[in-house]
Amino acid sequence: MQHVTGAAHFAEFRRRVQRSELIAAGILPLLRAIRFSGRLSIVVHNGEILKSGYEEGYFTRRDDRRLI
């Protein structure tokens, strides 16, 4: 069994943020089905989800790929 360091965990976390892989794969088909175009936000503190929410998108932004 390979020992994973804190740095390796953080690198994996950053990779997932950059690839927009933070939400579970099961939610993606639902978001596509309802044609959701807003923003999802998740507040995490000490590894626990404190709050989550969403904002509906009312404006179309063609160049807005990722806000990271």
C-alpha positions in Angstrom: 0.0 0.0 0.0 1.4 3.3 -1.0 1.6 6.1 1.6 0.0 9.3 0.3 1.4 12.6 1.6 -0.6 15.7 2.4 1.1 17.3 -0.6 -0.2 14.5 -2.9 -3.7 14.9 -1.5 -3.6 18.7 -2.2 -2.2 18.2 -5.7 -5.2 15.8 -6.4 -7.6 18.4 -4.9 -6.2 21.1 -7.2 -6.4 18.8 -10.2 -10.0 18.1 -9.6 -10.8 21.9 -9.1 -9.1 22.7 -12.3 -11.0 20.0 -14.2 -14.3 21.0 -12.5 -14.6 17.5 -10.9 -15.7 18.6 -7.5 -19.4 17.6 -7.8 -20.4 14.0 -8.0 -20.7 12.5 -11.5 -24.3 11.5 -10.8 -25.4 15.2 -10.7 -24.0 16.1 -14.1 -26.7 14.3 -16.1 -29.3 16.0 -14.0 -27.8 19.5 -14.5 -27.7 18.8 -18.3 -31.3 17.6 -18.3 -32.6 20.8 -16.7 -30.1 22.8 -18.8 -28.8 24.5 -15.7 -26.5 27.4 -16.6 -25.9 29.0 -13.2 -23.3 28.7 -10.5 -23.0 26.1 -7.8 -21.2 27.0 -4.6 -20.0 24.8 -1.8 -18.5 26.1 1.4 -16.1 23.6 3.1 -14.5 24.1 6.5 -12.1 21.5 8.0 -13.2 18.9 5.4 -16.9 19.3 6.1 -19.5 20.8 3.8 -21.0 23.8 5.7 -23.2 25.2 3.1 -24.2 24.7 -0.6 -26.3 26.7 -2.9 -26.9 27.8 -6.5 -27.4 30.9 -8.5 -29.4 30.7 -11.7 -27.7 32.2 -14.8 -29.7 35.0 -16.4 -27.0 36.3 -18.8 -25.2 34.4 -21.5 -21.5 34.7 -21.4 -19.8 33.1 -24.4 -16.2 33.6 -23.1 -16.9 32.5 -19.5 -15.3 29.1 -19.4 -14.3 28.7 -15.8 -14.1 31.2 -12.9 -11.1 29.6 -11.1 
